[in-house]
Amino acid sequence: MRRGVAAPRAQIPPESAATLARMNARSIAASALALGLFALAPAAPAHAQIQLQLGGQPAPKPAIDIAPHRAVYQMSLASAKSGSGLVSASGALAFEWGDGCDGWTVEQRYKLTLVFSQAAEVEIVTNFATWESKDGLKYRFKVRKTRNGKAEADVAGEAHLAGAGLAGKAAFTSPEKTVMDLPAGTIFPTEHTLVLLRQALADKTLVKRVVFDGATPDGAAEVNALIGRKLAAGQPGAEPLLARPGWYMRMAYFNIDKAAAAGLGEPDYEIGMELQDNGIARGIKLDYADFSIKGTLEKVELLPKPPC
C-alpha cells in the first residue's frame, strides 16, 4: 500500500486493535534508536572525559572505535500468538548517522505493514530525527508517525541536563507546548549507548538507566539492559564492517511513573540486539507480549567523518 493512498475500510477485531495499540510511537522509535543511536557513540566525546573516581583514582575506560554508517534492515514477523490477530508483518528500517561536529545527528525511516485476521491491513510509517550534543547534555528530537497515510503522532522538542548525573528539563513544542522535569540520572540515547558499550567491554552484564528519547510526551523510560554472551567475529572474507566481535543484548522498557508507583512489573516491550563492538547491529528483535518483529540487516556502508 503506497503512502498517502487511503486504506480499505476493514474492520479490525478487538484483539487485533489491542495488538496494534502496543506498537506506540515510543516502541517503534526505540527500535530505530536501538539501531541508529547505538552507532552514534564517538570514540572520545567530551562527556566521556568525565573521570569516575574509585578510591581517588580515575576509572579506566575501555577503548571504543565506532564506525559511522548507513544501514537498511528488512522487518518481518518473527512470532505471534493466536490471540494477537496478527497474520503477517513486513517492512524496512533505514537510518543514517551524521557527525555535525558539535553534535551527533541521526535520521530514521521506519515503514511496517501489518496484516490482521479478517483481511485488515495497517501501514505504519515513522520518521524520527534527533540531535545530541557531544557532552551529552543537550538533545533535540522530532518524530512523525502515520497510519494508513493519516497523521497519528507528531512530537517535537528539546531537552537539557544541568550536568552529568544531574536533573534536567524537556520542553515539547508538539503536540502541545509543555515542559516536564527529568529526574537526576537521566541520560539521552547516545550517552546510553556509551554506557552500554563500555559496560560490555568491562564484562558487566546488567545495566539500568533512565533514558529520555522524546519519542512520546510520556517522558523518560526506565531501561534495564542485559548484556549476554559474546558474538564471534565474522567469517574470513565477510563484509569488513561485519567482521567484528560483539554481544547479544536485551533491553526492557518500563514506564517510569508506573515503575515508581507499583514496581517494575512487566515491561511495556523488549528489544533484543546483536551489537558489534564497532556499533553496528547485525540484527534486532522487538518483543511485545503476544508477538515479535525481527529486523535483518540487508546492507550497510561506512560514512566519512567531516573535517571539524
N, C-alpha and C positions, 0 to 999 in steps of 0.2 A: 504494500500500500504506500503510495507516494505521499510525502509530507504535504499538507495543505489540501489534500483530497478528502472530502467528507467520508467518514467510515460508515459502513452499513449499520443500520439501527438494530443490532442484535441484542436480545435480552441476555444479560449476564446473570447466571444463577447466584443466589446469595452467597454460597460457599466460594464461588469464583470472585465475587466482589470483595470478600474478606481477604482473599489471597492477593488481589491487586492492591488493596489498601496497605498491605505490609510493605510494598515497594514504594516507600515515601521518597521524597527528594533527597533526604539525608542518606539513605541506604544506597541509592543509585549514585549520588555524588561521591559517597565514601568509597565505592568500588573504583571509581575513576581516580580519586585521590590516592587510593592504595596503590594503584599502578603508576600514576603520573607523579605524585609527590614523593613516592618512595625513591624516585630518581632525582630528586631535587637537592639532596644533601651535598653541599660542596666539600671539597677536601679539607679546607681550613677556613670556615667562615669566621666573621668577627666574634659571634657569640660563642663559638667553640673555643675561644681563647680564655673563657672564664675558668679559672682554676678551682677545682673542688678540693677542699682541704681535708686530708686524712692524717690526723696526728701532726698537723702543721706542715705537711709535705704535699705538693701538687699531685693529684691523682693522674697516673699515666693514661694517655688516650690512644687507643688502637688507631692505626692509620686507616683512612677511608679514601679510596680512589674511585670516585663516581664517574660514570660515563653518561654525559648528557645525550639524550637520544629521542627519536621519534618512533612510535610503535603503533601497531594495529593488532587488536585482539578480536577473534571471532567468538561471539557469545552463543551458547546453546543450552538447552535444558539438560541438567545432569541427573535430576531425580525429582519425582513428585508423588506425594501420597494421593490415594484415590479421593480423599475428601477435599483436595485443593481445587479440583475442577480444571486444573491446568493440563492441556494436552501437549503443547509444544512451545518452544521459545527459540528465537533466532535473532541475530543482530550483530552489531560490531561496536567496539570501543576504540576510539583513536585519540591520541593525545600528543601534544608537542610541548617540550620544555624549552624555555629560553633563559639566557643569562642577561639580565638588564643592567649588569654592573653594580647597581646599588641594591638590587633585589632579584629574586627568582620569580619567573612567570611560568604559568602552565595553562594551556587551553585544552579542554577535553570535550569530545563529542561522543555521546552515547545514544545508540538507537537500538531498541529492542521491540520485537513484535511477539506478542503473547496470544496464543490461540487457546480458548477455553472450550469446555464442553458446550453443546448446543450451537456450535459454529460461531461463537462470539470471538471477535478478534480485536485486540487493542495494540496500538502502536505508541510507544513511549519514546520521546526524544528529549534528551537533556544536554544542555551546553553549560559548562562550568569553567569560569576563568578566575584565576587567583594571582595575587602578587604578595610576596612576603619579603620583608627586609632581611638583609643578611645578618643582622644582630638578633633576629627572631622576635623583635618587639612590636613590629607593625605588620598589618595584614589587611588586604583588600580582597573582596570577593563579589562575584556576580554569577547567579545561576538562573537559568530559564528552563522550564520543563513544559512540554506539551503532551497532550494525549489525543491521539487521532486528529492532529493538526490544530487543536484548540489549546490556548494557554491555560495551564493548570497551576503553575507556580512561577513567581518572578521575585527573586530575593537578591538584594544587593546591599552593600555597606562596607564598613571598615572597622577594624579593631586595633587596640594597642594595649600594651602591658607597661606598668610603671617601671619594670625592671625584671631581670631574670629571677623567676620564682615568686614574683610579686603579683598582686591583683591587677585588674585592668578593666576596660570597658569596651563594649561593642555597640556601634551606632548603625542601625539599619535605616536605609533610605527607601527600601521597598521590601515587603508590600505596603508598609506604612512606616512613618518615622517613629522610631523608638530607640531607647538606649537601655542597655542591660549591663549589670555588673558581671565581671568574670572573676571567679574566686582565685585566691592565691594558688600558685602552682599550675595554672592553666598554661598550655602551650599551643602553638599553631602547628599545622601539618608538617612543615619542613623540619621544625625542631623535633617533632615526634619521630620523624624519620631518622634524624641524627641519633636520638636516644636509642631507638631500636637497633640500628646498625652497630652502634658502639657496645650496647649490651650483648648483642650476638657475638661480636668479636671477643668480648670478655667472658664468653661461655656462660652468660646468665640465661635463665630460662623463663622468667616471669617478669613482665614489665607492666605496671599500672600507671596510667596518666589521665588527666582531664584534658581533653582536646577540643578546641573550638575551630570549626571549619567553615561556618557561615552557611552551610547547606540549607538550613531551615531557621525560622525565627525562634526555635525552641531553645537555643543556647548551646552550651558545651555538652559533651558527652563523656562519660567515663569509659575508657577503652582499656581492657585487660588483654594483653598480648602474651601468647605462649610461644616461645621460641623452641622449636623441636629439633629433630636430628638434622645433621648437615647434609647438604646436597653435594653429590660428587661433581667434579668438574666435567665439562662436556667432552665428548669423544674427540680424538685427534682428527683434524680435517673439518670439524664443525665450524659454524659461524664464529669468528673470534669473540664477538660480543657475548656469545652464549657459552663460552668455554671456561667460565669462571665457577668456582665453588659457591655455595650459599647455604640457605636454611629453609626448612618448612616453618612457616609462621601462621598462627591463627589468632585473629583479633575478635573479641566480643564487645559489642557496643551496647551501653546501658544509658537510659535516660537519667541524667544526673539528679533531677528532682525526685524521681521515683526511687532511685537508689538511696538517696538521703532519707526519704520518708519511711521506706519499708525494707531496706536492704536491697541487695542487687537482684536476687531472684533470677528469672530467665532473661537472657539478653534480647534486645529488640531484633538483632540479627548478628550474624558472624561472617567474617571474611577469612578465607584461607588463601595463602600465597606460597609460591616457590620463589624466594627472593635471593638473587645472587649478591655477592659482596661488592659488585660494581653498580648496584642499584637497579638492575634490570630484573623484572619479574618474568619468569618463564611461563607462569600461568596463574590464574585466580579462580576462586570459587566463592560465590555468595550463598550463604546458607540461611534460609528462613525456617520457620517452624515446620512447614509441610512441603517445601520444595527447595531446590537449589539450582543456581545458574553457574555455569563454568565459562571461563574465558581462556581460549587457546591462542598463544602468540602466533600470529601469521607472518609478520615481518617487522624488522627493526633496523634502524640506521643511525649511525653516530652523527651528532650535531656538533659544529665547531663552536669554540668559545670566542667571544668578541675581544678585541684589544681594549681593555679598560684602562 
